[in-house]
């Protein structure tokens, strides 16, 4: 289920971007606001795509409707932003799309690094556990051999 705060974040970030354009800021100067908006959009899109893949019961249908509504709102915001940018500065939309692409690439790289770090941590943990088991097994083998030798 989409957190209502995410929808509110998308709306407030969108308003900040729109206000920045109205004040004549260049798109690169609004990187933080654009990034916040993109983050909220990404979260909503991700939830929406997960809803489309699930089995539908009443609860899931309600969530799917909510994500669908949020997606419609995002599409409307994006089109409004595009038209507004084009009316203010014809190059602003191209800059925005370039920055948006860079943000997506940065997030993808960060996600890949996070997954690689998790995979490495799991591998180290498994190897450590195996080494401990081997060490305990060898210790038990030596103890058993010494124990048998003491019985004779």
Protein Blocks (a to p, Z undefined) as FASTA:
>chain_A
ZZfklmmmmmmmmmmmmmmmmnopafklmmmmmmmmmmmmmmmmmmmmmmmmmccdfklm
mmmmmmmmmmmmmmmmmmmmmmmmmmmomklmmmmmmmmmmmmmmmmmmmmmmmmmmmmm
mmmmmmmmmmmmmmmmmmmmmmmmmmmmmmZZ
